[in-house]
């Protein structure tokens, strides 16, 4: 009885490790090829939860222009089914953006009234 209690807590502990594209299941690689071929893969994590369920967490990126990147966070199950997809945009200051002149209300002198 003591052995089974120890095994439950140690055998199914949550784990997470970085893996390469080559280590992804074929079905996940096919999904990436068809739906996200314009994106580069920033990271791949293989995760096993406390119940022993295996999932793959991928971060993909695509530069839309010099100051904007589209990022997808994808979660696949071990059979290649997309379970979750979250899209975000990241903006970067490159120093080439248009600088606008500050607008002051008409009739005011720098915000001071005399």
ABEGO torsion letter per residue (X at the ends): XAAAAAAAAAAABBBBBBBBAAABBAAAAAAAAAAAAABBBABBBBBBBAAGBBBBBBBBBBBABAABBBBBBBBBBAAGBBABBBBBBBBBBAGABBBBBBBBBBGBBGGBBX
